[in-house]
Amino acid sequence: NGDTQCEPPPRVCEDYWSEFRHCKSIRNRFHHYYAHGTSPSCQQWKQDYETCREWEKHGSRETKEALQRSERSRVAEQRNFTPVWELRREPPRDWHMPLNQGGPQDS
């Protein structure tokens, strides 16, 4: 148990609380409802904050593993979102040419 006490949590515990407060904000709730049609679920942020504080106090293996599982789950969830634009592998051929400031715009 002494070896885990030296290890810090993956994030500062206040980060989890800040994310929870942001999640519960009117602006975020409105945006989430507009984008997804549902209210955001903020409970995991609160749970992670409490788990993080527990890890700081006692450094138990269970709290460490619970917080790491939550972080891995969050990262895996982000991978499910596909990018809107396709990323370039190289710059366009005419990247060095001046922009056509006064000419017609492509649409």
Buried (B, 14 or more C-beta within 10 A) or exposed (E): EEEBEEEEBBBEBEBBBBBBBEBBEEEBBEEBEEEEEEEBEBEBBBBBBBBBBBBBEBBBEEBBEBBBEBBEEEEEEEEEEEEEEEEEEEEEEEEEEEEEEEEEEEE
